[in-house]
Amino acid sequence: MTNPPAKYDAAGNAGVINIKTKKRKIKGFNMGLNLAARQAKNITSNNSADFNYRNNNLNIFGTLGYIKRNSYNDVDIYRRYFLADGTTSGVFNQNSYISRLGYGFSSTLGADFFASEKTTLGIVFTGLLRYPETQNSGRGTLKNAVGSIDSSLLSNNAEKGIFKNGGINVNYRHQLKKTGSEISANLDYLGYSTNTNQDFNNYNYSPTGKLTSYDHSVGALPSQIKIYAAKTDYSQPLKKDWKLEAGLKASYTQTGNVANYFNVINNMTIPDYNRTNNFDYRENINAGYININKDFKRLSIQAGIRVENTISSGSQLGNAMKADSSFKRNYINVFPTIFMLYKLDSLGDNQIKLNYGRRIDRPYYQDLNPFIIQIDKFTYYVGNPYLKPSLSDKVELGYLFKNLVGATFSYSDTKDDGNETIQIIDGIYYSKPANIGRIKTIAIALNSGFEPAKWFNFQLNAQLAHVHSISEFYTGLLNAKGTSVYLQGLLQFKLGHDWNMQWDGNFQSRQTSNQFVIGSKGRLNAGISKKISSQATVKLSVSDILRTNINRGAINNLQLTEASFRTLSDSRAVLLSLSIRFVKKISNQRKPSDTGADEEQGRIKN
């Protein structure tokens, strides 16, 4: 649902996938095991086990997972600096090899109690424990205007931490009549805790290779996020097949972030007050909605409105060199939605649809943190406590033929879109989330799916999009526009004897995205699977076979600077997985993601 109805949170511009399941009263115990190993440059693994027990009015379920991470990014950044008259003042070439290691555990334990045919009570506990580790080895060369080496930089930076997440969901559902009204409710609590220790070592060398300076600093960054959410939904059939839906939701989020940085000089730690900080953020969102829909003979219509009130405040505690600061916000947003589907013929072979909706995208909680995080001596990440949520209006007109071929024309207008921006200050490269004033997007999409034979089917999707961004920027007016093409294809083969094969790929042409111009890229993937028995399946797949999914591009609107980048990652990999069910799967197993705090959880960077 690219424009979801008012029942759903107004957050996000990518739409909502609405998966509906049917409950069946199959009794007994079942258990499954999923094992997967991924071989790229390094090997990683992702393994999980799940169980489900159903007996009479009780259903108990759970999962346990283990993941091992070992990935990398090989980043090249090129920067050319200019004088005011346009002549080159210097060139900086930089390579960073970033290794991301670690392991983690995840778990879920829940139960559903069917008090009656019409009443269900449920509870779900979730947990996550990760031990991430990052090692960043960088090498940079600074050249003067004539291309001679002025100095070189070597950096060895390390980061270790622990990430904890625990949550509880209590849910209730009651059907007042067998085919009539229904009420449901969710209560959620989510807690996140991170503790990260950083160690930075930067070495400067002369053109002859002599060490001229050495900088050593350390940092400790503990943070906590607590989320409380409650929501209730009610649906009521009305006369003449109209249906009314209404609901309320309230959420409260509290984040606490501390950054303690120290310069290490002669084995003594001295506080670095330029980077040391303490930031507290609190947010309360209260929402209500009403939605109505009806299916006529050929026309289906759905309309609704959602109102959200957001109250937020941030407090940045000072230190010996910085004064305290704070802010408060209180605003109300209204989100109307309307959807219409009309069948042009009695069989419904030809359908047209028209929908409109307004959406909101709130920033990640971590992006509101104003801390300065050092990546290397010339590169920093900076948060932005003054980030505003972005609001977008989108309208779509589409045509569908026999559920096989579809075409959609869409237009969206987004204000204050949150995006990464790059600012150059005194030769230092600052990556910072900021609001882009206005983005207008016009797109035409085509999609199709055919099954010429029982053993073969394919899907094709294409999109042509024109994006225009206008915003006040660090260097003046940002006025960027560009047209891009996206293509995606999928081929599936049933080879017989429980063998299946799949080929898929995509291509993204060169595109302009605000300050960035991203080069074209694509990927080709293949996979094959074999059903060993009714309870076991093995799969083998290869991603990015041609190693063409490479991020590269240029960065515009920099002060007296031009910059470009290229990033290599372990996108080409072989994945081998084995799935085993020890007994017959129960189809009404509870999905642990069905909670009332999905929007708030999606604003946390894991």
HUFEN-V133146 format. One record per helix or strand of 3 or more residues. SS is the DSSP state (2 for helix, 1 for strand). FROM is the first residue (numbers start at 1). TO is the last residue. If there is no record, write none. Layout:
SS;FROM;TO  SS;FROM;TO
This chain:
1;28;39  1;43;55  1;58;82  1;88;114  1;119;143  1;149;175  1;182;206  1;211;237  2;239;241  1;243;265  1;268;271  1;277;295  1;299;317  1;325;343  1;350;361  2;366;368  1;372;376  1;379;382  1;390;401  1;405;425  1;428;453  1;456;473  1;476;496  1;499;508  1;511;513  1;516;518  1;521;533  1;536;543  1;551;558  1;561;569  1;573;581  2;598;601
